[in-house]
Structure formats: structure tokens, C-alpha cells
């Protein structure tokens, strides 16, 4: 059997998971709520760990954990006098405590629990790939359908509040975020998933010249980060989740912080994030 025959499921899952995480990152980073991804990732991890204790599918229980965190956050930010980042911080602390409580209650072998923390692609199934593809297509459809509203929301939440009902849109975005993070939990792990969400978006928002280009490049760079991390882990026999994080961080270092080294080339001139049509 060839290399791709053996690792085809892993590579396809990395492409789909990286693309969905990168696409999601545009909205988390663009809304200037970086802690939101960390909070949801740990909510999903808490749900998955307790689901493992109860013998449930970690992706499903992780999704419900992430949804719980999202609904709590949505309820709190409806109180207009509460800073959203303060609310995110309090929910993150609560969910982190729940996650470590679940780890402490686990008296058996902790390999599955540690896999949820650090990630593993080795046992990805066809059914999980189908779910990942469905969620990604659904999220793309959501972005296309609410194209103008999401663009306004990214530009300014204050303007969005006066022009559209941004609360329901934000809630739908939170639900998608919960689903995408839950299906990526077993790939990268709850402790490091935020890097796969934020790093591609940071590059795309910094270098893209339009809103559309930032969406495309963030999803492409997310896939490159996940696949590149897999090959790094394979070649050097290292933990997969850590390699995905390191590879995505390397892309940030090369494409952004290394920019002064090759700024003279035409491709890099007039760079910067401009969310125009």
C-alpha cells in the first residue's frame, strides 16, 4: 500500500479541519475577541472529558460542552453593562476547572483524556470526515447567506447593532464555532486548538487586500498548517497537536515577521488587511 492509501483519512481530515478552523479564525480575530476561541475550546474539552467518563462519543459530548459555554456567554453579554472579554474570561475559568475536575475523576487509563488535550489524528474515521465536510459546507453556506451582515459585524459591532439585529447573528456564529471546535478537538487537542484558529487568520488579515481574500487565505493556510503539522510529526516522530501549532506559528514568523526581508518583491508591496469588497 502507498503512503496516501495508509494516511488518506488523516490527510483529508487535516485539510477539512484546518480549513474550517482557519475560516472560523477570521471572525474570532476580526471581532477582536481572541479569548473567545480559547474559551470555547476549553468548553468543548470539558464536555468531551466528562463524556469520556460516561462512555459517550467525545465529539458529541464536546459539542454540547462548547454549546453550553456559548449559550452561557450569549446570556451574559445580553447584559449590556458587562464587558464581553470579562464574561469570556469568567466562563473560560469555569470550564477549565470543569475540565480538570473531569481529569481528576478519571480513575482508569487516561490515554483517551490526554488525547483530547493534546490531539490525535491516528484513529480518525470515515464518519468523522463526513461530519467535518458537512459542517464546513454548512459554515460556508452561512457565510455566503449572511455575507453583508457578517462583513458589517466584522467592521464594527456598534454599526452592526444599529443596522442589523446582531444578537441572533452572533449566537449563530457561536453555535458554528462550537461545532467546528468540537470536530477539531481530536485533531489538535483542546489545549492547543486556538493556535490553528488564530494563526492562519492573523496572516490572512495582515496580508489580504479584501474581505473575500482573507476568508479564502485563512481557510487555505489553516489546511496547510494542519497538513504541514502532520508531515512534521510523521517525519520527526513528534506529537501531532504540538507539530500543527509549531507549523502554523512558523508560517506566522515567515509570512509576517519575516516580511522586512523580502518587502522589495512586488507581491508584498502595499500589504495589509483591508476589508473591502
KOLTI-329966 format. One record per residue (C-alpha): z, y, x. Coordinates in steps of 0.02 Angstrom, whole numbers, plus 32768, in hexadecimal, padded with zeros to 4 digits. Example, Ala and Ser with C-alpha at 12.3 -4.5 7.8 and 13.67 -1.06 7.14 Angstrom:
<rs>
81867F1F826781657FCB82AC
</rs>
This chain:
<rs>
8000800080007FD780B1803B805181408053802381957FAF803080F07F4E80E480DE7F88811981937F7580A681CF7EE9813181E37E68819B82447EE4810E82BB7F1580D982DA7E61818E82FA7E2E81A283727EC1810583D27E8D813A83E07DD781F184057DFB81C884867E80814984DD7E1181C084EA7D7D825185257DEB81E485A67E4281A085E77D9D825085F57D57828686517DF3821386E47DCC8279870B7D31832586EB7D7C82FC87547E16829887D57DB5832787F27D3B839788147DD38413878F7DA0840F871B7E3784B586CA7E0B846B868E7D67840F85FE7DBB84AB85C97E1B851385CE7D7C849885637D18848084E87DA8853B84CA7DB0854584BE7CF284C084377CF8851983E07D8785BD83E17D25856883957C8D850F83127CF785AF82DF7D52860F82C77CB08579826E7C66857C81F77CFA863481D47CD5860581A77C21856D81407C5484EF81BD7C11844781F07C5A846E827B7CD883D282E07CAC840182E37BF384BA83077C0F848A83877C95841A83DE7C1684A883E87B98851B842A7C20849D84B17C4C848384DA7B94853F84EB7B7D854685657C0D84B085C57BC984FA85D37B1A85A2860C7B5F854986907BC684DF86C87B31857C86D87AC685D8873E7B4A854B87B77B71853987E07AB885D988427AD5858688E07B13861C891B7B78861988837BEC85B5888A7C8D853A87F87C8F855887CD7D45861487C87D2785F687517C94858686E37D01860D86DF7D88869486A87D0F8628861D7CC485F385E47D7186AA85D57DA786D485737D09864184FB7D1B866384E17DD4871584B07DA886D584377D23865B83E97DA086E183C97E24875883897D9E86D483087D7086C282D77E27877E82C17E33878382557D9786FC81E17DDC875D814C7E2286C880DE7E4C863880F07EC6860681A57ED2855481907F10850881C07E69857982587E5B8550828F7F0C849882797EE384AD82F97E5784FA83727ED48480835A7F6483E483167F0D8377827B7F1D82C2825B7EEE82BC81A57F2382D881597E78827481D27E0D822281797D7A817E81907D1E81DB81C57C828233824F7CE3818B828B7D25814782937C7381DE82FA7C3E81C9836F7CD2811183887CAA813783A87BF281BF84287C18814F84827C9480BF848C7C18813784C67B90817C854E7C0280CC85887C2F80A385907B76814085F87B57810F86727BE2805D86837B9D8098869B7AE9811C871E7B1680B587687BA380CD88207B798182880E7B4381B487B37BE3815888337C4C81B888C07BF8825A885F7C0C823A884C7CC7820D89037CDA82AB89437C83832988F17C118356899D7BCB82A289C07B988292890F7B54832D892B7AE982DB89C27A96822E89747A7E825188BD7A5682E1884E7A20830788137AD083A387AD7AA18341871C7A5482C387237AE1834E871D7B62839E868A7B0782F986277B0782E8864E7BC08398860C7BDC836D856B7B8082D185517BEA833785767C8483B484F17C51832B84707C3882D084957CDB837084927D4083A883EF7CEE830683937D18830C83D47DCC83C283A57DE2839C82F87E278315833B7E9D837283C47EFB842483B27EBD8493842E7E6384DD84777F02843484AB7F4983BF84BD7EB483CC857A7EB2836C85857F5682D4852F7F0982DD85AC7E7A82F9864C7EDD829A863A7F8181E886247F39820886B47EC0824787257F4B81A587097FAC8136871C7F13818887BC7ED6818288077F8480CD87E07FAD807287D37F06801188687EC4802288417E0B809087EC7D8A801187607D73800287417E2D80BF873A7E4280CA86B37DBC8041864B7E0B807D865E7EBE813286397E93810485957E3E808E85657ECE8111858F7F528193852D7EEF812484937EF6810284AE7FAF81BD84BE7FD181E5841B7F76815683B77FC281718401806E822A83D98064820083268036818F830F80CD8211835E813E829482E580FB821C8252811081E8827B81C2829582A6820582FC82308197836582BD815083B282DF80A2832A83138029838483A07FCD83B683F5806E830583E880B282BC84398015833684CA8028831084DC80E2825384D480C782588558803E82C685C680AD824A85AE813B81BF85EE80C98227868980A4824486A5815E818C8691818B813B86EC80F981B5877C80E68221879581808193876581F2811F87E2819E812D8868822980DE87EC82A1803B87E28241803C888281DA7F9B88B882317F37883381D47EDD887581377F2887EF80C67FD7883480E07FB088ED80CF7FF2894B8038806688BA800D80F688C67F97812688977EE880CE88F77E6080E088B27DB2804188FC7D6D7FC388A07D01
</rs>
